Amino acid sequence: MILSMIEAKADKDLLTSYSRQRTLLRCPKRFEYNYVKNIRRIIDEDKFLFGSAVHEFLDAYYGSMVNAVSLSAKSFNRTHSYAIGKKAFRDYIQNNFPDTDEANEQAILAEKVIENYHDWSAKNDDFIVLGTEVEFDVDLGSGRLFRGFFDMVVQINDKIWVMEHKTANRIQTEHIERDSQVSSYIWAARKKGIPLEGVIYNTLRKAVPEKPRLLKNGTLSKARNQNVTYETYLEAIHENGMDEEDYEDILEHLKGLENPFFSREYTTRTETAIENTELDILQTEDLKHALLKANVFPRNITRDCSWDCPFAELCLLDMEGSDTEHLFIDKYRYILD
């Protein structure tokens, strides 16, 4: 079997990160595939393409705004920043998206989302951009390093925040108070002497505003589960020569809603939570090195494996003792140091 021929390599640089630690705690076998044997899928699944392309846009878009005095100042040329972001986005699409129907659909949707985001952000960006893709290293002692990147560091009044860009099928905020990534970022910033106030989740929904459905009776649908906004509904009324008064109820409803496509959630942590985060990070590193030393990586098999693990097929064949060579050649590759 091809997996048995791949010699596991020690983690010589003692490097760790939030993603490495989450992978280890989710499943030690997945950690072994990814970080010890250095196996990768040859082609990322199409479902990840959207987020990567949007992130590329946001990095270039806001990267061009670093140290601008005010993003709302009349002298600030946001159109220029948008052109820079759009070029980075299209270059990424050209160089990384496969020529498949699914990938093309993701590219079209992503472009509509960033166009909508550009209009929305012009009205809602109330910060100064201090940096994008800001790398950090935190010394854990004994030569160990905790490394990561802040998507963006911003200043709002006299407070410093990290802004993390997320894409999602729907806006969800319930998990943020328990998100260990937020805790690790605040801890890391404090360790580097940055008086970080907290983290802002900048979420972009994978959808764009639509106009309401025109019903067979010639009226506009008032269903509240449509991807419509006050502006798109009003536009449809005018296009169809209708009277706004006939739709006063749905217009009032839409006017009172928060934007359903973008969300910024601000979250902080207590000092005790930050101290416990450091303890969790150090204990996870101790666990990692114990597993590496023993060369033991047990599987944590759950119902989520089929969708949340890129090694699900490989792991199953390997566990059953089947030949993994053909699957490996078709879908995986081995990264050399």
C-alpha positions as CSV (number, residue, x, y, z in Angstrom):
1,M,0.0,0.0,0.0
2,I,1.3,3.4,-0.9
3,L,0.7,4.9,2.5
4,S,2.9,2.4,4.2
5,M,5.8,3.5,1.9
6,I,5.6,7.1,3.0
7,E,8.0,7.6,5.8
8,A,6.6,9.9,8.6
9,K,8.8,12.9,9.2
10,A,9.3,14.6,12.6
11,D,8.0,18.1,13.2
12,K,11.6,19.4,13.3
13,D,10.7,23.1,13.3
14,L,8.3,22.7,16.3
15,L,5.9,25.0,14.4
16,T,2.2,25.0,15.3
17,S,-0.9,27.1,14.5
18,Y,-4.6,27.3,15.2
19,S,-5.4,25.1,12.2
20,R,-2.8,22.5,13.2
21,Q,-4.1,22.3,16.7
22,R,-7.8,22.1,15.6
23,T,-6.9,19.4,13.2
24,L,-5.1,17.4,15.9
25,L,-8.0,17.7,18.3
26,R,-10.6,16.8,15.6
27,C,-8.7,13.7,14.5
28,P,-5.1,12.7,15.1
29,K,-5.1,10.5,11.9
30,R,-6.1,13.6,9.8
31,F,-3.2,15.5,11.5
32,E,-0.9,12.7,10.5
33,Y,-2.0,12.7,6.9
34,N,-1.7,16.5,6.6
35,Y,1.2,17.5,8.8
36,V,3.4,14.5,9.3
37,K,3.1,12.7,6.0
38,N,2.4,16.0,4.1
39,I,-0.3,14.6,1.9
40,R,-2.6,17.0,0.0
41,R,-5.5,16.7,-2.3
42,I,-4.5,17.4,-5.9
43,I,-7.5,19.7,-6.6
44,D,-9.5,21.5,-3.9
45,E,-13.1,20.7,-4.0
46,D,-15.3,23.2,-5.8
47,K,-17.1,24.2,-2.6
48,F,-14.0,25.9,-1.3
49,L,-13.4,28.0,-4.4
50,F,-15.9,30.7,-3.6
51,G,-14.4,31.6,-0.2
52,S,-10.9,31.6,-1.6
53,A,-11.7,33.9,-4.4
54,V,-13.7,36.3,-2.2
55,H,-10.9,36.3,0.3
56,E,-8.4,37.2,-2.5
57,F,-10.6,40.2,-3.4
58,L,-10.9,41.4,0.2
59,D,-7.1,41.2,0.8
60,A,-6.3,43.3,-2.2
61,Y,-9.3,45.6,-1.8
62,Y,-8.4,46.5,1.8
63,G,-4.7,46.1,1.3
64,S,-4.8,49.2,-1.0
65,M,-6.4,51.1,1.9
66,V,-3.7,50.6,4.5
67,N,-3.0,53.8,6.4
68,A,-5.7,55.8,4.6
69,V,-6.7,58.5,7.1
70,S,-10.4,57.8,6.7
71,L,-12.3,55.4,4.4
72,S,-15.2,57.8,4.5
73,A,-13.3,60.9,3.5
74,K,-14.3,62.5,0.2
75,S,-10.7,62.4,-0.9
76,F,-10.5,58.7,-0.5
77,N,-10.7,56.9,-3.9
78,R,-12.6,53.7,-3.1
79,T,-13.2,53.1,-6.8
80,H,-9.5,52.7,-7.3
81,S,-9.3,50.1,-4.4
82,Y,-12.2,48.2,-5.9
83,A,-10.4,48.0,-9.3
84,I,-7.3,46.6,-7.5
85,G,-9.4,44.1,-5.7
86,K,-11.3,43.1,-8.8
87,K,-8.1,42.5,-10.7
88,A,-6.7,40.3,-7.9
89,F,-10.1,38.4,-7.9
90,R,-10.1,37.8,-11.6
91,D,-6.4,36.8,-11.7
92,Y,-7.2,34.2,-8.9
93,I,-10.2,32.9,-10.9
94,Q,-8.0,32.6,-14.0
95,N,-5.2,30.8,-12.3
96,N,-7.0,28.6,-9.8
97,F,-10.5,27.7,-10.9
98,P,-10.9,24.5,-12.9
99,D,-12.9,24.6,-16.1
100,T,-16.1,23.0,-14.7
101,D,-19.7,24.1,-14.6
102,E,-19.6,24.2,-10.8
103,A,-16.5,26.3,-10.7
104,N,-17.9,28.7,-13.3
105,E,-21.1,29.1,-11.3
106,Q,-19.1,29.8,-8.1
107,A,-17.0,32.4,-10.0
108,I,-20.1,34.2,-11.3
109,L,-21.8,34.2,-7.9
110,A,-18.6,35.4,-6.2
111,E,-18.2,38.3,-8.6
112,K,-21.8,39.4,-7.9
113,V,-21.2,39.2,-4.1
114,I,-18.0,41.3,-4.2
115,E,-19.8,43.9,-6.3
116,N,-22.6,44.0,-3.7
117,Y,-20.1,44.1,-0.9
118,H,-18.3,47.0,-2.5
119,D,-21.5,49.1,-2.4
120,W,-22.3,48.0,1.1
121,S,-18.8,48.6,2.6
122,A,-18.7,52.1,1.2
123,K,-21.5,53.0,3.7
124,N,-20.4,50.8,6.6
125,D,-16.6,50.9,6.8
126,D,-15.9,53.0,9.9
127,F,-12.3,52.0,10.5
128,I,-8.7,52.7,9.5
129,V,-7.0,49.7,7.9
130,L,-3.6,49.2,9.7
131,G,-2.7,46.0,7.8
132,T,-3.9,42.9,5.9
133,E,-2.6,39.3,6.1
134,V,-0.6,40.3,9.1
135,E,1.7,37.4,10.1
136,F,2.6,36.7,13.8
137,D,4.7,34.3,15.7
138,V,4.3,33.6,19.4
139,D,7.2,31.9,21.4
140,L,5.7,29.0,23.4
141,G,9.1,28.1,24.9
142,S,11.4,25.2,24.2
143,G,11.8,26.4,20.6
144,R,8.1,26.0,19.8
145,L,6.3,28.7,17.8
146,F,2.6,29.4,17.4
147,R,2.2,31.0,13.9
148,G,-0.8,32.6,12.3
149,F,-2.2,35.4,10.1
150,F,-4.7,38.1,11.0
151,D,-6.9,38.7,7.9
152,M,-6.9,42.4,8.7
153,V,-6.0,44.7,11.6
154,V,-8.2,47.9,11.9
155,Q,-8.5,50.8,14.2
156,I,-11.9,52.1,15.3
157,N,-11.6,55.3,17.3
158,D,-8.8,54.5,19.7
159,K,-9.4,50.7,19.7
160,I,-7.5,48.0,17.8
161,W,-9.5,45.1,16.3
162,V,-8.7,42.1,14.2
163,M,-11.2,41.6,11.4
164,E,-11.7,38.0,10.1
165,H,-13.4,37.5,6.7
166,K,-15.8,34.6,6.5
167,T,-18.1,33.4,3.7
168,A,-21.2,31.3,4.6
169,N,-24.5,30.1,3.1
170,R,-26.3,31.9,5.9
171,I,-25.5,34.5,8.5
172,Q,-24.9,32.7,11.9
173,T,-23.5,34.3,15.0
174,E,-24.4,31.9,17.8
175,H,-21.1,30.1,17.7
176,I,-18.9,33.2,18.0
177,E,-18.7,33.3,21.8
178,R,-17.3,29.8,21.8
179,D,-15.0,30.2,18.8
180,S,-11.5,29.2,19.9
181,Q,-10.0,31.0,16.9
182,V,-11.2,34.3,18.3
183,S,-9.6,33.5,21.7
184,S,-6.3,32.4,20.1
185,Y,-6.1,35.6,18.1
186,I,-6.7,37.9,21.1
187,W,-4.2,35.9,23.1
188,A,-1.6,36.0,20.3
189,A,-2.0,39.8,19.9
190,R,-1.7,40.4,23.6
191,K,1.5,38.3,23.6
192,K,2.9,40.5,20.8
193,G,2.1,43.6,22.7
194,I,-0.9,44.6,20.6
195,P,-3.7,46.0,22.9
196,L,-6.3,44.1,20.9
197,E,-9.9,44.9,21.9
198,G,-11.4,41.9,20.1
199,V,-12.3,40.3,16.8
200,I,-14.8,41.4,14.2
201,Y,-16.4,38.6,12.2
202,N,-16.9,40.1,8.7
203,T,-19.3,37.6,7.1
204,L,-20.3,37.6,3.5
205,R,-23.3,35.5,2.6
206,K,-23.1,33.4,-0.6
207,A,-26.1,35.1,-2.1
208,V,-27.0,38.4,-3.8
209,P,-30.1,40.6,-3.7
210,E,-32.9,39.6,-6.0
211,K,-36.2,41.2,-7.1
212,P,-39.4,39.8,-5.8
213,R,-41.3,37.1,-7.8
214,L,-44.0,38.4,-10.1
215,L,-47.1,36.3,-9.4
216,K,-49.6,35.0,-12.0
217,N,-52.1,37.5,-10.8
218,G,-49.8,40.4,-11.8
219,T,-48.7,41.3,-8.3
220,L,-45.4,41.0,-6.5
221,S,-44.8,38.2,-4.0
222,K,-44.8,39.4,-0.4
223,A,-43.2,36.1,0.8
224,R,-40.5,36.9,3.4
225,N,-38.1,34.1,2.5
226,Q,-37.0,35.7,-0.7
227,N,-33.5,37.2,-1.2
228,V,-34.9,40.7,-1.6
229,T,-34.0,44.0,0.0
230,Y,-35.9,47.2,0.4
231,E,-34.1,48.7,-2.6
232,T,-34.7,45.7,-4.9
233,Y,-38.3,45.5,-3.9
234,L,-38.9,49.2,-4.5
235,E,-37.1,48.9,-7.9
236,A,-39.4,46.1,-8.9
237,I,-42.5,48.2,-8.0
238,H,-41.4,51.0,-10.2
239,E,-40.3,48.8,-13.1
240,N,-43.8,47.2,-13.2
241,G,-45.6,50.6,-12.8
242,M,-47.2,49.6,-9.5
243,D,-48.2,51.7,-6.5
244,E,-45.9,51.8,-3.5
245,E,-49.0,52.1,-1.2
246,D,-50.1,48.6,-2.2
247,Y,-46.8,47.2,-0.8
248,E,-46.4,49.4,2.2
249,D,-46.5,46.4,4.7
250,I,-43.7,44.5,3.0
251,L,-41.6,47.6,2.4
252,E,-41.8,48.6,6.1
253,H,-40.8,45.1,7.0
254,L,-37.8,45.2,4.7
255,K,-36.7,48.6,5.8
256,G,-36.5,47.5,9.4
257,L,-34.4,44.4,8.6
258,E,-30.6,44.3,9.0
259,N,-28.7,43.6,5.8
260,P,-29.3,39.9,5.1
261,F,-26.2,39.5,3.0
262,F,-23.4,41.0,5.2
263,S,-22.8,41.0,8.9
264,R,-20.2,42.3,11.3
265,E,-20.2,40.8,14.7
266,Y,-17.9,42.2,17.4
267,T,-16.7,39.9,20.1
268,T,-14.2,40.1,23.0
269,R,-12.9,37.8,25.7
270,T,-12.3,38.1,29.4
271,E,-8.8,38.0,30.9
272,T,-9.6,34.5,32.4
273,A,-10.7,33.2,29.0
274,I,-7.4,34.4,27.5
275,E,-5.4,32.7,30.2
276,N,-7.3,29.5,29.7
277,T,-6.7,29.8,25.9
278,E,-3.0,29.9,26.5
279,L,-3.3,26.8,28.8
280,D,-5.2,24.9,26.1
281,I,-2.6,25.8,23.4
282,L,0.3,24.6,25.6
283,Q,-1.5,21.4,26.6
284,T,-2.4,20.7,22.9
285,E,1.3,21.1,22.0
286,D,2.2,18.6,24.8
287,L,-0.3,16.2,23.4
288,K,1.0,16.6,19.8
289,H,4.6,15.9,20.8
290,A,3.6,12.9,22.8
291,L,1.8,11.5,19.8
292,L,4.7,12.3,17.5
293,K,7.2,10.7,19.9
294,A,5.0,7.5,20.1
295,N,4.1,7.6,16.4
296,V,0.5,7.0,17.4
297,F,-2.3,8.7,15.5
298,P,-5.7,7.2,16.3
299,R,-8.8,7.9,14.1
300,N,-11.7,9.9,15.4
301,I,-14.4,8.6,13.1
302,T,-17.7,10.6,13.1
303,R,-20.6,11.2,10.7
304,D,-18.9,14.4,9.7
305,C,-15.9,12.7,8.1
306,S,-17.5,12.5,4.7
307,W,-17.8,16.2,4.3
308,D,-15.3,17.8,6.7
309,C,-12.2,15.7,5.9
310,P,-10.2,15.8,2.6
311,F,-8.7,12.4,3.5
312,A,-12.0,10.5,4.2
313,E,-11.7,8.2,1.2
314,L,-8.0,7.5,1.8
315,C,-8.6,6.9,5.5
316,L,-11.4,4.4,4.8
317,L,-9.4,2.3,2.3
318,D,-6.3,2.4,4.6
319,M,-8.4,1.4,7.6
320,E,-9.9,-1.6,5.7
321,G,-6.4,-2.7,4.4
322,S,-7.3,-2.0,0.8
323,D,-4.8,-0.9,-1.9
324,T,-4.7,2.9,-1.8
325,E,-2.3,3.4,-4.7
326,H,-4.8,4.2,-7.5
327,L,-6.8,6.6,-5.3
328,F,-3.7,8.3,-4.1
329,I,-2.4,8.8,-7.7
330,D,-5.8,10.2,-8.8
331,K,-6.6,12.5,-5.9
332,Y,-3.6,13.2,-3.7
333,R,0.0,14.2,-3.8
334,Y,3.0,14.2,-1.4
335,I,4.6,17.5,-0.5
336,L,8.3,17.4,-0.1
337,D,10.1,19.7,2.4
